[in-house]
Amino acid sequence: MKTIHIVVTGMVQGVGFRYFTVRRAQNLGLGGWVRNLPDGRVEAVAQGHDADVGTLVDLLRTGPAASDVTDLKVEEIEHEAFSMFDVRF
């Protein structure tokens, strides 16, 4: 099990990025959350098997069609327990 913190920069708000993230994470069986930040970035925490977490990171590097990801920072963090993946406000 791996838990990571992700911050995505670029045109990632107002383009369905959070819901793209939720759908992909749920399809991969991951737990965690995603939210918009006040500065225009998107932040997420994802937890699951290493390969599935890595797949989500790869998907977020591109994002949905309307987005334009310019940077993606990932760091492994201390394990938390999540029962699902959802949007935080």
N, C-alpha and C positions, 0 to 999 in steps of 0.2 A: 504494500500500500504506500502511496505517495500523496502528499498534499502540497500543492503549489499555489503561489500568489502570482497573478498575471496583471500587468498594466498595459493597455493597448492605446497607442497614440495615433492620431490621424483623423480623417473624417469618419468617425465611428459613433456619433450620436445622431439620432434622427434618421437612421438608415436601416433600422431593424437589427442592429448588432447584438443587443441583449437577448432578443428572442431567438436569433440565429444560434447564439451561444447556448441558451437553455436547451433548444431542440437537439443540438449536436451532443451536448453533455448527457442528456437523458438517453439518447440512442446508444451512447457508449457505457451507460450504467454508472455514471459518475455522480458523486454528491458535491454540494457546494453552492455557490451563489455568484451572481453578476450584478453590477450596478453602474450607473453613470456617475462620473465625478464632476464637481462644479467647474473644473477647468477644461472640460470637453473630452477628457479621456474616459475609457471604460476600465473598470477594475473587476477582477474575478478571483475566486478561490475555487480550485477543483481538487477533488480527491478520488482516487481509485487506483487500479492496477497501473503500473508504470507505462505499459504500452498504450493503454487507453488514454491516460493523461497526455502522453506524447502525441497521440493522434489529435486530441483536442487542440493542443498548442499549434500543430501544423495547420489545422483548419482555421484557427484564429489569425494566423499570419496573413491569410487572404481575406477572410470575413465574407459577408454577403456581397452580392454583386454591386450594390450601391455604395459600399464603403471603400475607403482608401487607407489602408493600414500603412503608416510610415515607420512605426517602431513598436516592438513588443518586448517587454521585459518580464522575465520569469525567474522566480526564486523559490526554492524549496523551503517550506515552513514546517513548524511543528504540527504533528498530526492532530486534527480535530475530528469530531464525529458528526457526519452529516447523513441524514436519512434520504435526502432528495436534493435536486438541483433546481434553484428558483431565482427569480429576480428580486433584488432588494431595492427599496426606494429610500 
